[in-house]
């Protein structure tokens, strides 16, 4: 694991309607450079630890591709 991880919180407006967050976490875990994923449907937040800004963009793409709207 990289020592220089950056933490980002992505607000996902449609996450509160999702009860099964496991597939989303699994999909995000496939993003290169994304080391940690924490999905909280109660707050609508997805917290990620990444090694680059590129990984944040890729995580946003995965969320949008799965039909989620980002705040």
LUMNURO-187203 format. One line per field, with one value per residue (C-alpha): y negated, x, z negated. Coordinates in Angstrom, 1 decimal. Example, Ala and Ser with C-alpha at 12.3 -4.5 7.8 and 13.67 -1.06 7.14 Angstrom:
% residues 2
v [4.5, 1.1]
u [12.3, 13.7]
w [-7.8, -7.1]
This chain:
% residues 71
v [0.0, -3.5, -5.7, -8.9, -8.3, -11.1, -10.9, -12.1, -12.1, -11.9, -12.9, -10.7, -12.0, -8.7, -6.6, -6.8, -4.8, -1.9, 0.7, 3.1, 1.2, 4.3, 4.3, 0.6, 1.1, 4.0, 2.0, -0.9, 1.5, 2.3, -1.3, -1.4, -3.6, -3.4, -1.7, -2.0, -2.4, -3.2, -3.4, -5.0, -5.0, -6.8, -9.9, -9.4, -9.6, -7.4, -7.9, -6.8, -6.7, -7.1, -7.6, -10.1, -12.6, -10.3, -7.6, -10.1, -10.9, -7.1, -6.6, -9.3, -7.7, -4.3, -5.9, -7.7, -4.6, -2.7, -5.3, -7.4, -11.2, -13.0, -16.1]
u [0.0, 1.2, 2.3, 1.0, -2.7, -5.1, -8.6, -11.6, -15.3, -17.7, -21.3, -23.7, -27.3, -28.8, -26.9, -29.5, -31.9, -29.4, -29.6, -27.0, -23.7, -21.5, -21.6, -20.7, -17.8, -16.6, -16.8, -14.9, -12.2, -11.3, -10.2, -6.4, -4.8, -7.8, -6.7, -9.6, -13.4, -16.0, -19.6, -22.1, -25.7, -27.0, -25.1, -24.8, -21.0, -18.4, -15.0, -12.0, -8.2, -6.3, -2.7, -3.6, -6.2, -6.7, -8.1, -10.7, -11.8, -12.0, -14.1, -16.5, -16.8, -17.6, -20.3, -21.9, -21.6, -23.6, -26.4, -25.5, -25.8, -23.0, -23.7]
w [0.0, 0.8, -2.0, -0.4, -0.3, 0.1, -1.4, 0.5, -0.3, 2.6, 1.9, 3.8, 3.9, 4.9, 2.5, -0.3, 2.0, 2.3, -0.4, 0.9, 1.0, 1.4, 5.2, 5.3, 2.9, 5.0, 8.2, 6.7, 5.4, 9.0, 9.6, 10.0, 7.3, 5.0, 1.8, -0.6, -0.1, -2.8, -1.6, -4.0, -2.6, -5.7, -4.9, -1.1, -1.3, 0.3, -1.3, 0.7, 0.1, 3.3, 4.5, 7.1, 8.4, 11.4, 9.1, 7.8, 11.3, 12.0, 8.9, 9.9, 13.4, 11.8, 9.6, 12.6, 14.7, 12.1, 12.3, 9.2, 9.2, 7.5, 5.4]
